[in-house]
Amino acid sequence: MAEGTQADPWVLKTPPGSSEYTMYRDGDQLVCQVGSTRLTYRARAIEDLHEWLLAQQDWVLLGAADENKPAAPGTVEAWGRSESNPVGGWYGTRKGYRGRFGMYLPPLLEALGMVELEHGARNNRVRAIPAP
């Protein structure tokens, strides 16, 4: 498995498997490169999302949406921008590119062995795997 650094990023696929992207940790940020688009998220999203999914105790819809579109309630996307999450709002840090949390974070957690993730054409769900 990759180290998750800029020199050795994680190579991931979106849940439907239709697009490949890379992600790496740079200090307290996760850098997500999707083609020529660069998104950044708070690195603590890895642990925070896993903890939230554990608390849900079931499958949760991803609900990926761009920043300027509303997120469906109860989805990973909605939680990633909710004022009630541990950071009090967006995990995305680059204005205009803060959305798609529900598309790009769950595959990373799957690669790290923290979640189970569905890989259908749409309406995919995720659930936490408890730490051993």
N, C-alpha and C positions, 0 to 999 in steps of 0.2 A: 504494500500500500504506500502511496505517496506520503510525503512528510507534511504536506499542507503549507509549504513555504513558496515564495515567489519562484525560486529555482526548481522546486518540485511540487507543483500544485496538484490538488485533487482534480481528477478528470471525471466529471459527472454527466449524467443524462437527466433531462427533465422526466417527470413521472411517466408520461406517455412514451418516452424513449425517442421522441422526435427530434430533439436538439441536444447537442453536446456543449458543455461549458466547463470552465475551470474555476476553481475557488482556492484561495489561500488566506492564511492568517498573516496580517501585517500589524503587529502591536495589538491594539484593542479593536481592530477592525477586521472584518472578513471582506476580501476583495473578490467579486464575482465578475468574471469576464465572459460575456455572451456575444460572440462575434466581435464587432467593434464597440459594443456597449459595455460600459464599466459601471457596475452597481457596487455599493458598499453597505455593509450591515455591521452593527455592533457585534463583536466576537462573542460576547456573553450570551447572544441569542442561542448558541448551541445548548448550553446548560439550562437556560431559562425555558426554552421551548420544550426540552425533554421533561423538565419538572412539571410544566403545565400539562403536557400530554399524559404523564403519569397520573396526575390528579383527575383527568377526564375519565380514566379507567375504561375507555372504549375507543372505537374508531372515530376519527374526526375528519371531516371534509377539508381539503386543502383550500379551495376557494380563491385561487390566485387571481389577482386583479392589479391593473396598473394603478399608480398613485392617484390619478384623477378620477378613478371610478370607485364607487362604494364597494365595500367588502361585505359578502353575505354574513349575517350574524352567526356566531358559533364556529366559524371556520378558523383555520390556522392563520389565514390572511387577516381576518378581523382582529385576532388576538395580537398579531404582529404590529398593529397600529393603534391598539386600544389604550386609552388613558389608565385602564386598570391593570395593565401588565407591569412587570417590575421596573421598567424604565419610564413609565408614564406616557407612552406614546410610540412613535415610530422607531423600529429597530433599524430601518434604512436610514442612512446618514446623508445621502446626496440628494438634495432637493430636486424634484422632477423625476428621480429614479429610486424613490423609496419603496415603491410597491413591488409586487411579485415575490414577496416573502414566502408565500405559500407554494410557489413554484420551485424556488431555488434552495431553500433551507432544508426541507425534508429529505431530498436525496443525499445531502451531506450527512445528516443524522443516520440515514440508512447505511451509508458507506462506513460510518464509525461504529456500526452495530448497536445503535441506540433505539431504532424504531423499525417497525415493519411498514412497508409502503406498497400500495397498490400501483399497478402499472397499466391501467386501461387507457383507452383513447380519451376519456374525460371523466369528470366527477370522481377523481381518485381520493382515497382516504389514507390516513396514517394513524398508527397507534404506537405507544411507547413500549419498549422492552425494558423491564425493570433491571437495574444494575445487579450483577451477581453478588 
